[in-house]
Amino acid sequence: MNLSFTEEQILLKDSISKFCSTDYDFESRMKSVNSEKGYSPEHWRMFAELGWLAVPFSEEYGGLDGDQVDLSVVFEEFGKSLVVEPYLSNIVLAGGVLRRINWAEKGTFIEDLVSGSKQISLANYEPQKGYNLSNIDTAIDADGNLNGSKSTVLNATNADYFLVFTKNIDSYAFALVPKDAEGIEVKGYKTYDGFVSGELVFKNCKPEALISDENSLEVLENVILDALVCICSEAIGAMEKSYQLTIEYTKQREQFGQSLSKFQALQHRMVDMFMETEYAKSFLIKVLATEDDNEKVKLTYGLKNQISKAGKQVGEEAVQLHGGMGVTEEMSIGHYLKRLMVIANIFGSADYYLSKYIEK
């Protein structure tokens, strides 16, 4: 197993790390979280100018021809600063569908994503339907109208378009629906970790386009696999930052005339945090370095299961070792735990992916 970053990947990593350290401190992040959109449009334009939005797309559409490793680099750095800009929803999910489907007009929409001029959200999960991607009721009727509902649509209130996974007669398809289309209702909300999400209801809604591909379900499955690697990479970044912040805090705080970092019992707990993070990072490297497709899928399921448990453990330890300060809104460490708790369950819980790992 060998995974060495290319010169371009190192430059990408350094570029994002520099931005996060200079322009994305905790106060700036919280200002974005509490804004009307839930993110910073200025930062989003900067992402486009720096080429970060172009990473996974082909050069034909203005992209950089990046792969899963490149996305992992982006998200690990994002995780260290809890970046809230809608990269996952636009570039990984909606963009992941667009770059895989067989549709003549997709180039225009990919170029809009790369430039940051348009935002698109993928809508595939439904209320009370669990994590099984094929378990949906939303459908196109005989008149070409879309009816149904979608839940946990990331960045829903900011999207210009929705890519809706739907049934079409005896197959699956993606319906492209503008946010202002007649027959669509969007209800937005903030999630536990400060991100933006929403619910969609369609009543005789006429899509702008119906993208009927015989491989639509397979496309969606591959997109979610990419998303799993991305959020696991983000979690590793958040875990690493959590134990670093904890070490810094325990060095500063004193009890019985010495810093907390001198107490052996606390040292052991911080070592456990470090070991869980390093094990998770090694697991991620194994996934990224694996070339066999079937083995990579199985390992991705295992990675999500491991990250769900380890992220929760590291986040909770970090908050506990910060004491009462750890649960305040003004201190960043509690926000790392919130994000890790959401990552533990988004796209499927630890138990769900353990069962898929065993089945595979």
Helices and strands as residue ranges (DSSP letters): H 7-23, H 26-33, H 41-49, G 52-54, G 59-61, H 68-81, H 87-87, I 88-94, H 95-98, H 106-115, E 120-123, E 139-140, E 146-150, G 156-158, E 161-168, E 171-178, E 184-190, E 196-205, E 209-211, H 216-252, E 254-255, E 258-259, G 260-262, H 264-289, H 293-321, G 323-327, H 333-345, H 350-359
